[in-house]
Amino acid sequence: MQDKISNVSTRDICERLRNVWEAKSNRHLAEILGVGSTTVNTWVRINTIPIKECIYTSQEKGISLDWLVTGKESSESLSDSSLEGVIKETLIDAFEIDVIPNLDAQMMNILTKMLMKNISQAKDEQRNKLLEEQRAG
């Protein structure tokens, strides 16, 4: 396990953070994240993973924490497009076993959009709750 952790590059993490936040420099990223102006450079110099800032960014921007830290997507995480596909497949299955009678393509698209909107709202609420807890603690 230690070998896998040692492959994590703080320099790469900070680059991904800059890209996500569209920061032009480490100093600009520090300003966005609300840390000291030289803090990001210090993370890179001493190879310290900014875990709180990574969690905050993941929650605020709705991106995978795995990707932010490792540069690779977790096989367990679903993108919105993958999730939408799963929802559509489920609706088709429900139609085929007659749980949802008379499901046509338009109805399936409307139901899928409604479900995706509700999922997005639930994610936002969860993210906001976690941010509030972080700020309080």
C-alpha positions in Angstrom: 0.0 0.0 0.0 2.8 2.4 0.8 4.1 2.1 -2.8 0.8 3.2 -4.2 0.6 6.2 -1.9 4.2 7.2 -2.7 3.1 7.5 -6.4 0.8 10.3 -5.5 2.3 13.6 -6.6 1.5 16.8 -4.7 2.6 18.8 -7.7 0.1 16.9 -9.9 -2.7 17.4 -7.3 -2.0 21.1 -7.2 -2.1 21.3 -11.0 -5.5 19.5 -11.0 -6.7 22.0 -8.3 -5.5 24.9 -10.4 -7.3 23.5 -13.4 -10.5 22.9 -11.6 -10.5 26.4 -10.0 -9.1 28.0 -13.2 -6.4 29.5 -11.1 -3.5 31.1 -13.1 -0.9 30.4 -10.5 -0.3 28.7 -7.1 -0.7 32.1 -5.4 -4.1 32.6 -7.2 -5.1 29.1 -6.1 -4.1 29.9 -2.5 -6.3 33.0 -2.7 -9.3 31.0 -4.0 -8.9 28.3 -1.3 -8.4 30.9 1.5 -4.9 29.8 2.5 -1.7 31.8 2.8 -0.1 33.0 -0.4 2.8 30.6 -0.2 0.9 27.6 1.2 0.4 25.9 -2.2 4.2 26.1 -2.9 4.9 24.7 0.5 2.6 21.7 -0.2 4.6 21.0 -3.3 8.0 21.5 -1.7 7.4 19.2 1.2 5.1 16.8 -0.7 2.1 17.3 1.6 -1.4 16.4 0.3 -3.8 19.2 1.0 -6.6 16.9 2.0 -9.0 19.5 3.4 -8.7 21.6 0.3 -9.1 18.5 -1.9 -12.3 17.4 -0.1 -13.6 21.0 -0.3 -12.9 21.2 -4.0 -14.4 17.8 -4.7 -17.6 18.8 -2.9 -17.8 22.3 -4.2 -17.0 21.4 -7.8 -18.7 18.0 -7.9 -15.6 16.1 -9.0 -14.2 12.8 -7.9 -11.9 13.0 -5.0 -10.1 9.9 -6.4 -9.4 11.8 -9.6 -8.2 14.9 -7.8 -5.7 13.0 -5.6 -4.6 10.2 -8.0 -5.5 11.6 -11.5 -7.6 8.4 -12.1 -11.3 7.9 -11.8 -12.5 5.3 -9.3 -14.2 2.4 -11.0 -17.0 2.8 -8.4 -17.9 6.4 -9.2 -20.5 7.1 -11.9 -20.4 10.1 -14.1 -23.7 11.9 -14.7 -23.9 10.5 -18.2 -23.3 6.9 -16.8 -25.9 7.5 -14.1 -28.4 8.8 -16.7 -27.8 5.6 -18.7 -28.5 3.5 -15.6 -31.7 5.4 -15.0 -32.9 4.9 -18.6 -32.1 1.2 -18.4 -34.1 0.9 -15.1 -37.1 2.7 -16.7 -37.0 0.4 -19.7 -36.8 -2.6 -17.3 -39.8 -1.2 -15.3 -41.8 -0.8 -18.5 -41.0 -4.4 -19.7 -42.2 -5.9 -16.5 -45.3 -3.6 -16.6 -44.4 -1.5 -13.5 -44.7 1.6 -15.7 -47.4 1.0 -18.4 -47.3 2.9 -21.7 -43.7 4.3 -21.3 -42.7 5.9 -24.6 -39.3 7.6 -25.4 -40.6 11.1 -24.5 -41.9 10.0 -21.1 -38.6 8.1 -20.5 -36.6 11.2 -21.2 -38.8 13.4 -19.0 -38.6 10.9 -16.1 -34.8 10.6 -16.6 -34.4 14.4 -16.5 -36.6 14.6 -13.4 -34.5 11.9 -11.6 -31.2 13.5 -12.6 -32.4 16.9 -11.3 -33.4 15.3 -8.0 -30.1 13.5 -7.7 -28.2 16.7 -8.5 -30.3 18.6 -5.8 -29.6 15.8 -3.3 -25.8 16.0 -4.1 -25.9 19.8 -3.7 -27.7 19.5 -0.3 -25.2 16.9 0.9 -22.3 19.0 -0.3 -23.6 22.1 1.5 -24.2 20.2 4.7 -20.7 18.9 4.6 -19.3 22.3 4.0 -21.3 23.8 6.8 -20.0 21.0 9.1 -16.4 21.7 8.0 -16.8 25.4 8.6 -18.3 24.8 12.1 -15.7 22.2 13.1 
